[in-house]
Amino acid sequence: MKRIFLITMLLFNAAFIGISSVSQDEDYTIEILRTTDAMTRGLELNNPSGEISGAILTLSFQSSGNYELYIKNSLGIIVYISTLPADGMEYTYDLSGIGGCMFRLVLDGPGGMYEGYFTIN
């Protein structure tokens, strides 16, 4: 009985270590979509682009004005606040201090509200 338990625990640990090492090294694009309508005076605004690499978030937005960046955890609590200048340049944000789980990214500014979802392990 002890042998079966030991083998089961070793297999479980090996599987867990394999899953966690793969997911921590993932780099992926965050799909950020508009959630509200805004008056744009006929200008077509592009959606912001986002990418997460480990705990580093990279955002870019070709628009005008400053957008408030909110990151909420899975309970809806704001864990990070910053500003994104919508000038087309890339900006990076270090999110290593907010922990790991599923997060909701919200950009709120003159062109409306945008949101996207990502995870940090």
DATA-V974164 format. One record per pair of residues at least 6 apart in sequence whose C-alpha atoms are under 7 Angstrom apart, sorted by the first residue. I is the first residue (numbers start at 0). GAP is how many residues later the second one is. If there is no record, write none. Layout:
I;GAP + I;GAP
This chain:
22;98 + 23;30 + 23;97 + 24;29 + 25;27 + 25;28 + 26;25 + 26;26 + 26;27 + 27;23 + 27;24 + 27;25 + 28;21 + 28;22 + 28;23 + 29;20 + 29;21 + 29;86 + 29;87 + 29;88 + 30;19 + 30;85 + 31;15 + 31;16 + 31;17 + 31;82 + 31;83 + 31;84 + 32;14 + 32;81 + 32;82 + 32;83 + 33;79 + 33;80 + 33;81 + 34;78 + 34;79 + 34;80 + 35;76 + 35;77 + 36;75 + 37;73 + 37;74 + 39;71 + 44;18 + 45;16 + 46;14 + 47;12 + 47;13 + 48;10 + 48;11 + 48;12 + 49;8 + 49;9 + 49;10 + 50;6 + 50;7 + 50;8 + 51;6 + 53;66 + 54;39 + 54;40 + 54;41 + 54;65 + 55;36 + 55;37 + 55;38 + 55;39 + 56;35 + 56;36 + 56;37 + 56;38 + 57;32 + 57;33 + 57;34 + 57;35 + 58;31 + 58;32 + 58;33 + 59;28 + 59;29 + 59;30 + 59;31 + 60;25 + 60;26 + 60;27 + 61;24 + 61;25 + 61;26 + 62;23 + 62;24 + 62;25 + 63;22 + 63;23 + 64;20 + 64;21 + 64;45 + 65;17 + 65;18 + 65;19 + 65;20 + 65;43 + 66;16 + 66;17 + 66;18 + 66;19 + 66;40 + 66;41 + 66;42 + 67;14 + 67;15 + 67;16 + 67;39 + 67;40 + 67;41 + 68;12 + 68;13 + 68;14 + 68;15 + 68;37 + 68;38 + 68;39 + 69;8 + 69;10 + 69;11 + 69;12 + 69;35 + 69;36 + 69;37 + 70;7 + 70;8 + 70;9 + 70;10 + 70;32 + 70;33 + 70;34 + 70;35 + 71;6 + 71;7 + 71;31 + 71;32 + 71;33 + 72;6 + 72;29 + 72;30 + 72;31 + 73;28 + 73;29 + 78;19 + 99;19 + 99;20 + 99;21 + 100;18 + 100;19 + 100;20 + 101;16 + 101;17 + 101;18 + 102;14 + 102;15 + 102;16 + 103;11 + 103;12 + 103;13 + 103;14 + 104;10 + 104;11 + 104;12 + 105;8 + 105;9 + 105;10 + 106;6 + 106;7 + 106;8 + 107;6
